[in-house]
């Protein structure tokens, strides 16, 4: 409700500003004369002061705006007890002005005065009134610290309309609110801290002949002259435009305020007030024996700041969160030229990070919670947690796809039919993807093949799917769009039907068998086993089937395209590969004598054989042969620029990963290793050997960011990795 009211008030203020701006241009003399005629000699003097020191850019401010500002300032001086005896020069310079910096000129006094009266009722001093305003007004207006505001130098109504501002906008609003209550106020700040990067703006309040300070929207119950920035301000350098503390002034001075949002603008006078903040007795931390580390902790890159306890050696500090200023950072000290360990505790969990400390002096360190190191146990928990989070977020889409019996990926839509067999096991149903034949034929012929395929096989248990090829070309099932479609299909059933991702099987007949020949070796990490019926491999070879059990079923009299002879040779190749690698290349070749292209459903006998296998999602050995349709990942290995028809063999033995490739140009820069603890010990160094040469020794770090990236890419808990390098 407050935000709606605030937005309405802001809009009203903008409308009034626009109305005034449309008035005839004015010079200062008509304003001075009107002030004297309406309000008397005191108002004339005040008007003359405003005119004498006004920025050149304010020459055409409408007289009505100026008179409204003057009238209400004088009313506040008469109404509020702390304002009645103010020295005239203080009233003129720090209550009367209609602006603080170069913000939009607008009539803010009436709105703020009405809001402030009940807040300051009963207060007897400017300090007490200012404290109450700082405590209550920002919550009432719904304005908080937020770097997503539209600009730095927001006027009061602009900050109210957006509901967010950074230190400059908050300070302009608090200065204006105090002035509306007759409290002398001005902005103060530094363009850049002397001991760390970053600027800051705050507010100074005049009471009983003395200036005091406070952070805007940073109420401190213990009183003024307190704030997170006092130690930083104590290092300010008098006379330095960049590192001094400057206070704004309406009256012209020898200096101007360094407005970092408009560095070339020298229109705002300033006073160097550095010596009020510095402490000459404070020891200088910028010595050669240690460095200052200013810490901020974020959820993710581009995320929100969070509060956490950070410990190094015997030092423990607390990071800031929420609406705290970005430059409000705790400080740790550390020896330069060393790598230190930081332990970060948030939400009852501790994560760590290694940090190299450069030379002596200050530096700002941004830490990201999702990039801090996890333990083995933490990473296991997060795999399940993030999987469930992502699956829940995609559930509606998955349910809609299954209800519509079609999915879309890579700009292509694929329809499908389904049947379910048997009771659901505790780990979820198996999934069978069965590819129809046809191809190179009119759509109605391929549709008949599709309708036939859904009735062709009946597994004892599982969800049996017959997809309809998106095209009617001869190469129905091995075009580039099929791979992402099948990935999306499997993910959809995992989310909506909770299938067992370690029991997904691929089979196909005729042109569907052609697809199995080609898809199985280029997508082996998606399937538990595959069966090819009555197809032809074309140019595909079997090397990529090292970890995927593969069945070949063919009629002995299927002579078209030499299918039977080619099938036997393919099976013989698998036998030869298995002879040299007994742990891999599980296969079965069945050639039915006297059978032609139609095997009279004898091939259905292979279904129990398929169902006997579970996928091996993290094999210690990978043989990855690229097809003409390339992939950038297989199991736990990724390649940056995959080359068609090239082969990579990757093997993990103890703590060594050995890579061999027929691409002799392959280097460590081309590869990314996607690992987890049940594959290799991530707490120990890992040696990488490429084509016989030691490439590097890696230190793996498990992180939440890595796990999330893995699952966003492939929503498969068994293929998720916890560390990558």
Buried (B, 14 or more C-beta within 10 A) or exposed (E): EEEEEBBEBBEEBBEBBEEBBEEEEBEBEEBBEBBBEEBEEBBBBBBBBBBEBBBEEBEEBBBBBBBBBBBBBBBBBEBBEBBEEBEEEBBBBBBBBBBBBBBBBBBBBBBBBEBBEEBBEEBEEBBBBBBBBBBBBBEBBBBBBBEEBEBBBBBBBBBBBBBBBBBBBBBBBBBBBBBBBBBBBBBBBBBBBBBBEBBBBBBBBBBEEEBBBBBBBBBBEEEBBBBBBEBBBBBBBEEBBBBBBBBBBBBEBEBBBBBBEBEEBBBBBBBBBBEBBBEEEEEEBEEEEBBBBBBBBBBEEEEEBBEBBBBBEEBEBEBBBEBBBBBBBBBBBBEBEEEBEBBBEBEEBBBBBEBEBEEBBBBBBEBBBBBBBBBBEBBBEBBEEBBEEBBEEBEEEBBEBBEEBBBBBEEBEBBBBBBBBEEBEEEBBBBBBBBBBBBEBEEEBBBEBBEBBBEBBEBEBBBBBBBBBBBBEEBBBBBEBBBBBBBBBBBBBBBBBEBBBBBBBBBBBBBBBBBBBBBBBBBBBBBBBBBBBBBBBEEBBBBBBBBBBBBBBBBBBBEEEEBBBBBBEBBEBBEEBBEEEEEBBBBBBBBBEEBBBEBEEBBBEBBEBBBEBBBBBBBBBBBBBBBEBBBEBBBBBBBEEBBEEBBBBBBBEEBBBBBBBEBEEBEBEBBBBBBBBEBBBBEEEBBBBBBEEEBEEBEBBBBBBBBBBBBEBBBBBBBBBBBBB
